[in-house]
Amino acid sequence: MLDALVGAVVILLVAVGILVIVGPANVLRGLRSIRRPQGLQALVEPSRPREVVQPGLNPKTQRVMVAAARLANWLRAHGHEEAARDIRNAAARMAANEPAGLYALQTTIRRIRVVNVTDSASQERVKALVAELRTAVQDRFEQLELLPFRRN
């Protein structure tokens, strides 16, 4: 029993030594190059739209961007292209001029109230997404010490 344990530890140490010699970057690059069969992956894991946030952004700014992306994706999927485009444009403005983008999002949130959804479950979902975005924008407004967020 002890010999088997010692043998396993020796094999583990040799493997770790080889990984150190080869270099972790090369090992990771090799692992990334291994691809799964596309047919099986599509069956097992349906693709989800990814929400891309720029690295290095303030966490509250990232929260605003993610909430805006979620709401824009939902609106677009349910046929409200104009409102989705306005949200995406306002979120894009945040990358260049964050206060201007926040004010644009605030204005767009006010206009979304007129979005008419027939299904009650969908209406609740859009209300939840709007509330999430409104809270995220309000938190970032307060953090940047901009003019107070108006709750109209």
N, C-alpha and C positions, 0 to 999 in steps of 0.2 A: 504494500500500500504506500509506504513512504517513498519507495523507489519511483512509483508512478507519479507521485506528487512532485518529486525532485525533477523528474524528466519533463513534466509539463511546465515547470518554472523555467527550466533551461531552454526549452523550445520557445517560450514566451519572450525570454530575454534576448535570444538570438533574433527573433522576429523584430523586436523593438530596435535592436542594434542595426539591423538591415534598413529599417524605416528611417532611422536617424542618418545613416550613411547616404541613402538615396535622396533624402530630403522630403519634408512634408508637402512642399508645393508640388513636387513631381508626382507624389502618390495621389494627391487630391486631383491633379490634372488628369491622371490616368483613370481614376474612378469616375470623373465627370465624362470622360470620352466613351464610357460604356453606356450604350443606349438600350432602353427597353424596346421591345417590339411595339410598334405603334398600334397595331390592331388590338392587342391585349390591353394596353394602357387606356385606350379609348373606351373599352368595355368596362374596365374596372373603375377608372377615375374619370368622370365627366369633367370636361374643362370648365373652370370658373373664370369669369372675368377678373383680372388682377387689378387691384387698385395700386397704382404706382405713386409713391411719394418720394420726393427728392431727399436724399440723405443729407443730414446736417441742418435740417429745419428745426425750429423750435417745436417741442412736443405738442403744444397747443395749436400751432400752425398746422402741424401734421394732422391733428385731430379735425381741424376745419377742412383740410383738403380731402381727408377720407370721407367725412360726412357729406361733403359736396359731391364727391364722386359717387357715393351710394345713391344719393337722391337723384343725381343726373341720370345714372344708369336705370333707376326705377322709372323715372319719367319717360325716358327714351323707349324703354321696353313696353310702356303702356300707351305709346302714341302721342305723348306731349313733347314733341321735338323742340318747339320754340323755347319752352321753359327749361328743358334740359340743356339746350345750347346756351341760354343766358347764364345758367349755373356754371357750366364748363368755362365760358368766357371770363366770368368773374373770378373763378378759381385760378385761371391762367394769369389774370392780372396780378394776383397775389405774388407770383414769382418775381415780377419786376418791381411792383410797388405794393407792398402788403397793405398799407392803410387804404389805398384806393380800391384794392380787391375786396377788402372787408366791407367797405361802404357799398360796393357794387353787389356783393352777396346779400347785404342787408336789404337793399332795394329789391333785389330779385325775390327774396323770401317773402316780402310783402305782396308781390305780384302773384306768387304761387297760390295764395289763398283762393284765387278764382279758378284754379284747376278743378274741374268737375269729374269725379270718379263715381261710376254707378254702383259698383260692388262695395258693400259695407266693409268687408275685410280689407280690400284694397284702399279704401278711404282711411281706415285706421293705420295701415302701413305707411301711407304717404304722410299722415299727420305725425306719426312717430319719427319718420325720417326728417321732416321739417323741424320738429322740436329738437332733434339731435343736432342738426345744423345750426339752428338758432342759438342753442346753448353753447355750442363750440365757438360760434362767432362772438357771442357776448363775452365769453371768458377771455378770448384773445383781445377784444376791445378793451376790457378792463386791465389786462396785463400790459398792453401798450399805452394805457392811459390816454386813449383817444376820447373823443366826445362820447357821452353816454349812449349806450345802445337804446334806441327807442322801441318800445313794445307796442307799436301801433298795429 
